[in-house]
Amino acid sequence: MKALVTGAAHGLGRALTEQLLASGHEVVAVDRDVEPLEKLAMKYRGACLACFADLQKVESIQNLLDRLQGSKFDLVILNAGISATGKFEEIPLQAYDRLISVNLGAPLHLASRLVGDEWMSAKSKIVFISSLSHVVGYPGGAVYAATKDAIASYAHSVAKPFRKKQVSVLTVFPGPIDTAHAQKHAPDQSSRSKRMAPEKLARLILKASRGRAKTLYPGGKTYLAACFGKLFPNQATRLMRRGLYDKMTGPSY
């Protein structure tokens, strides 16, 4: 079994990669952060192929695809993502350009090439990482939320044509995750105890990827929050504003 994971050097991507390797998969681990990716490849020598790519650059994505020419994947997890939080007008447009390129442009580019050029095995799966913000809003992270909305819409739209190529689609809507990246974009006084460990989230995603589920709201709290957001969207967004936006002390990008 062969898998590809983007954003593999840290956080959720690292947890996904290590769990796949531990279960006997060969993994192509993609990230822009060289040192931790090299250490991961050395730890799992022969099973983990480290591929360095800056997913905000089209030419870097193309170089990655050139290197992987002829591969066949059973599982692809398009996990890489970045954020920008704070008052919209205080964040430079360049930060939003990077966010849109990494969170939206890169997975669309990779998915269309991997499936369109038949680099996916029969009965394979491609996993898109959206966000709980898809249903509850994200005041203070509007562009991040917009990219995750777009990913969810894209995944829903391509599910049927991908299925004709024997590739099924899973879209994941995580809530807060206990990672260094999440901590960077959270209010200073926020509690880490309410965030899901990346190792637990990875286990839930991989379990769902082996089944027939089309969507995953991982964990009971995330599922309940999603239900609340769908039923009471204005109230959910108001709670998010009070819990996040009103507590932010400045922009982070």
C-alpha positions as CSV (number, residue, x, y, z in Angstrom):
1,M,0.0,0.0,0.0
2,K,1.3,3.4,-1.0
3,A,0.2,6.8,0.5
4,L,1.0,10.4,0.0
5,V,0.6,13.0,2.8
6,T,1.2,16.7,2.4
7,G,2.2,18.8,5.4
8,A,3.9,15.7,6.7
9,A,6.7,17.3,8.9
10,H,4.6,18.5,11.8
11,G,1.3,18.2,13.6
12,L,-1.5,16.2,12.1
13,G,0.5,15.4,9.0
14,R,3.3,14.0,11.0
15,A,0.8,11.9,13.1
16,L,-0.8,10.6,9.9
17,T,2.5,9.8,8.3
18,E,3.9,7.9,11.3
19,Q,0.7,5.9,11.8
20,L,0.6,4.9,8.1
21,L,4.3,3.9,8.3
22,A,3.7,1.9,11.5
23,S,0.9,0.0,9.7
24,G,3.1,-1.0,6.9
25,H,2.4,1.6,4.2
26,E,5.0,3.2,2.0
27,V,4.6,6.9,2.4
28,V,5.6,9.9,0.2
29,A,5.9,12.6,2.9
30,V,5.6,16.1,1.4
31,D,6.6,19.3,3.3
32,R,8.7,22.5,2.9
33,D,10.4,22.0,6.2
34,V,13.5,20.1,5.3
35,E,15.1,19.0,8.7
36,P,12.1,17.2,10.3
37,L,11.2,15.6,7.0
38,E,14.8,14.2,6.6
39,K,14.7,12.9,10.2
40,L,11.4,11.2,9.4
41,A,12.8,9.6,6.3
42,M,15.8,8.4,8.2
43,K,13.7,6.9,11.0
44,Y,11.7,4.9,8.4
45,R,14.4,4.3,5.9
46,G,13.1,2.5,2.8
47,A,9.5,3.1,3.6
48,C,9.3,6.9,3.8
49,L,10.3,9.0,0.8
50,A,10.8,12.7,1.8
51,C,9.8,15.2,-0.9
52,F,10.5,18.8,-0.3
53,A,7.9,21.2,-1.9
54,D,6.8,24.7,-1.2
55,L,3.1,24.3,-2.0
56,Q,2.5,28.0,-2.4
57,K,4.5,27.9,-5.6
58,V,3.1,26.3,-8.8
59,E,6.6,25.4,-10.1
60,S,7.4,23.6,-6.8
61,I,4.2,21.5,-7.2
62,Q,5.2,20.7,-10.7
63,N,8.6,19.6,-9.6
64,L,7.0,17.4,-7.0
65,L,4.8,15.8,-9.7
66,D,7.7,15.3,-12.0
67,R,9.6,13.4,-9.3
68,L,6.6,11.2,-8.6
69,Q,5.9,10.4,-12.3
70,G,4.7,6.8,-12.7
71,S,3.7,6.4,-9.0
72,K,0.4,4.7,-8.0
73,F,-1.2,5.7,-4.7
74,D,-3.8,3.9,-2.7
75,L,-4.3,6.8,-0.3
76,V,-3.7,10.5,-0.7
77,I,-4.2,12.9,2.2
78,L,-4.1,16.6,1.3
79,N,-3.4,17.9,4.7
80,A,-1.0,20.9,4.3
81,G,-2.5,24.1,5.5
82,I,-1.6,27.5,7.0
83,S,-3.7,30.3,8.6
84,A,-3.9,34.0,9.1
85,T,-5.8,35.4,12.0
86,G,-6.7,38.8,13.4
87,K,-8.6,41.8,12.1
88,F,-8.9,41.4,8.3
89,E,-7.5,44.9,7.5
90,E,-4.4,44.3,9.7
91,I,-3.2,41.3,7.7
92,P,-1.3,42.0,4.5
93,L,-2.6,40.8,1.2
94,Q,0.6,38.8,0.6
95,A,-0.3,36.6,3.7
96,Y,-3.8,35.9,2.2
97,D,-2.2,35.1,-1.2
98,R,0.0,32.5,0.5
99,L,-2.9,31.1,2.5
100,I,-5.1,30.7,-0.6
101,S,-2.2,29.1,-2.6
102,V,-1.4,26.5,0.1
103,N,-4.9,25.7,1.4
104,L,-6.8,25.8,-1.8
105,G,-4.6,26.0,-4.9
106,A,-2.2,23.2,-4.0
107,P,-4.8,20.5,-3.1
108,L,-6.9,21.3,-6.2
109,H,-3.8,21.1,-8.4
110,L,-2.6,17.9,-6.9
111,A,-6.0,16.2,-6.8
112,S,-6.7,17.1,-10.4
113,R,-3.4,15.8,-11.6
114,L,-3.2,12.6,-9.5
115,V,-6.7,11.5,-10.4
116,G,-6.8,13.0,-13.9
117,D,-3.5,11.4,-14.9
118,E,-4.5,8.1,-13.3
119,W,-1.9,8.1,-10.5
120,M,-4.4,6.6,-8.1
121,S,-4.9,2.8,-7.8
122,A,-8.3,1.2,-8.3
123,K,-10.5,1.5,-5.2
124,S,-8.2,4.2,-3.8
125,K,-9.1,7.2,-1.6
126,I,-8.3,10.9,-1.6
127,V,-8.8,12.8,1.7
128,F,-9.4,16.5,1.9
129,I,-9.0,18.4,5.2
130,S,-11.6,21.1,5.5
131,S,-12.5,22.6,8.9
132,L,-15.3,22.9,11.4
133,S,-15.4,26.5,10.4
134,H,-17.3,25.3,7.4
135,V,-20.4,25.1,9.5
136,V,-19.7,27.4,12.5
137,G,-17.9,30.4,10.9
138,Y,-14.5,31.8,12.0
139,P,-14.5,35.5,12.9
140,G,-10.9,36.6,12.8
141,G,-10.0,33.9,10.3
142,A,-12.3,34.7,7.4
143,V,-9.9,33.9,4.5
144,Y,-8.8,30.6,6.2
145,A,-12.5,29.7,6.6
146,A,-13.1,30.6,2.9
147,T,-10.4,28.3,1.7
148,K,-11.8,25.5,3.8
149,D,-15.3,26.1,2.5
150,A,-14.0,26.0,-1.0
151,I,-12.2,22.7,-0.4
152,A,-15.4,21.2,1.0
153,S,-17.3,22.4,-2.0
154,Y,-14.7,21.1,-4.4
155,A,-14.6,17.7,-2.7
156,H,-18.4,17.4,-2.9
157,S,-18.4,18.4,-6.6
158,V,-15.7,15.9,-7.7
159,A,-16.9,13.0,-5.7
160,K,-19.0,11.5,-8.5
161,P,-16.5,12.0,-11.4
162,F,-13.7,10.7,-9.2
163,R,-15.8,7.7,-8.4
164,K,-16.0,6.9,-12.1
165,K,-12.2,6.5,-11.9
166,Q,-12.6,4.2,-8.9
167,V,-11.3,6.9,-6.5
168,S,-13.5,7.7,-3.5
169,V,-13.5,11.0,-1.6
170,L,-13.5,11.7,2.1
171,T,-13.8,15.2,3.5
172,V,-12.7,15.8,7.1
173,F,-14.0,18.7,9.2
174,P,-11.8,18.9,12.3
175,G,-12.3,21.2,15.2
176,P,-9.4,22.7,17.2
177,I,-6.3,20.6,17.1
178,D,-3.5,20.7,19.7
179,T,-0.6,21.6,17.5
180,A,2.0,24.4,17.5
181,H,0.4,25.9,14.5
182,A,-3.0,26.1,16.2
183,Q,-1.4,27.5,19.3
184,K,0.2,30.3,17.2
185,H,-3.3,31.4,15.9
186,A,-5.2,31.0,19.2
187,P,-5.8,33.7,21.8
188,D,-3.1,33.8,24.5
189,Q,-5.5,32.6,27.2
190,S,-7.1,29.8,25.3
191,S,-7.0,26.3,26.9
192,R,-5.2,23.5,25.1
193,S,-7.2,20.9,27.0
194,K,-10.2,21.5,24.7
195,R,-8.2,20.7,21.5
196,M,-7.9,17.2,20.0
197,A,-4.5,15.6,20.0
198,P,-3.2,15.2,16.4
199,E,-2.5,11.5,17.1
200,K,-6.1,10.9,18.0
201,L,-7.4,12.8,15.0
202,A,-5.0,10.9,12.7
203,R,-6.4,7.6,14.0
204,L,-10.0,8.7,13.4
205,I,-9.1,9.9,9.8
206,L,-7.3,6.7,8.9
207,K,-10.2,4.6,10.3
208,A,-12.7,6.6,8.2
209,S,-10.5,6.3,5.2
210,R,-10.8,2.5,5.3
211,G,-14.6,2.7,5.3
212,R,-17.3,4.1,3.1
213,A,-17.8,7.5,4.8
214,K,-17.9,10.5,2.6
215,T,-17.5,13.0,5.5
216,L,-16.0,13.0,9.0
217,Y,-16.7,15.3,11.9
218,P,-14.1,13.7,14.2
219,G,-15.1,13.3,17.8
220,G,-18.3,13.7,19.7
221,K,-17.7,17.4,20.6
222,T,-16.9,18.3,16.9
223,Y,-20.0,16.5,15.7
224,L,-22.3,18.3,18.2
225,A,-20.7,21.6,17.4
226,A,-21.3,21.0,13.7
227,C,-25.0,20.1,14.4
228,F,-25.3,23.3,16.4
229,G,-23.7,25.3,13.6
230,K,-26.1,23.9,11.0
231,L,-29.2,24.5,13.1
232,F,-28.3,27.8,14.6
233,P,-25.7,29.4,12.3
234,N,-25.9,33.0,13.7
235,Q,-25.6,31.9,17.3
236,A,-22.6,29.6,16.5
237,T,-20.8,32.4,14.7
238,R,-21.5,34.7,17.7
239,L,-20.0,32.2,20.1
240,M,-16.9,31.9,17.8
241,R,-16.5,35.6,17.8
242,R,-16.7,35.8,21.6
243,G,-14.4,32.8,22.1
244,L,-11.8,33.8,19.5
245,Y,-12.0,37.1,17.8
246,D,-12.8,39.2,20.8
247,K,-9.8,37.7,22.7
248,M,-7.2,38.2,19.9
249,T,-4.5,40.8,20.8
250,G,-3.1,41.2,17.3
251,P,-2.7,39.6,13.8
252,S,-0.8,36.4,13.3
253,Y,0.3,35.2,9.9
